[in-house]
Amino acid sequence: MICRIYDVQGGKLEHYEAVTERTGNEKPDGVHAHIVGATDGGFKVIEVWDSPEHIERYMEQGLGQAIQEVMLEAGVPEPEVTEFEVHNLDWLG
């Protein structure tokens, strides 16, 4: 499993909502967790996936294009991305 953390400096939760409106809220194949919250100066998205291939497939299915359209239009820079292999995933509702 892979965890990716996207630190979107300069982004607002309304940008996140605009992306979600374009892609829908259906759970993609291979995702275990999706967490979003405001931070000082932006927001973060934390996701846990089965594999990098699952992430790339979802990006190709429209998420990548929606992110580019919304964020470019708003002038938000590319997020800083941190990725690591998950050792343990517990306590999911």
N, C-alpha and C positions, 0 to 999 in steps of 0.2 A: 504494500500500500504506500501511497505517496501523499504527503501533505504539501499544499502550496498556500503561501500567504502572499496576498497582493496588497501592497501599501500604496494607496492611491492618494498621493499628496495633491491638494488643490481640487480634489473631487468632492462632491456633495452627495448626500443620500438621495437627493432628487435625481441625480445622474444615474445612480444605481437603479432606482425605480424606473427610469426611462428605458434602460437596457432591458429590465425584466418585462416591461410592457411589450417590447418588440420580440422577445424570445419565448414568453409564456413562463408559467411557473411549474411545469411538469418536471418531475425528478428525472434527470438523465441516467442512462445506464452506467453503472460503475461508480456512482458517487455514494459516499457514506455520510458525509456531513458538509453543511454549507452554512457558514456563520458570517454575518455582516454587522459592522458597528462603526459609529462615528468615532474619529480620533481628533486630536488637536491638528488642525490643518488638512483634514481629509477624512478618509474612511479606509477600513481594512476588510478584505474578504479572506476567509480561511476555509479551505476545502480539503477533504480527504477523499481520495479516489483509489480505485483498484490498481490503476497503472497510468503512466504518462500517455499511453495510446488512447485510453478512455477520455482523458482531458482533451487531447488533440481532436478526436472525433467530434466531441461536443462543440469545440471551437469552430470546426469546419461546418457544422450543421446550422450555423447562423449566429452563435454567440460572438464570435470574433468580429464579424461584420457589424453587429449591433454595437459592440463596444467601440469600435473605430468611429462609427458614425456619431454616436452620442458624445464621446469624449473629445474627438477632434473638433466638433462643432462648438463645444464648451471651452476649448483651449486647454484641456487637462492633459498634462504630460503623461507619458507611459509610466505605469506603476513599477515600483521596485518589487521584484518577485524573489521570494525565498522558498526553496524546496528541500525537503528531506524525506527519507524513508521512515515510515511509521513503525515504531517498535511495538506499541500497544495502543489500542483504541477501546476505551471503556465508557460506561455511564451514558450511553445514548438512549434517550427516551424511549 
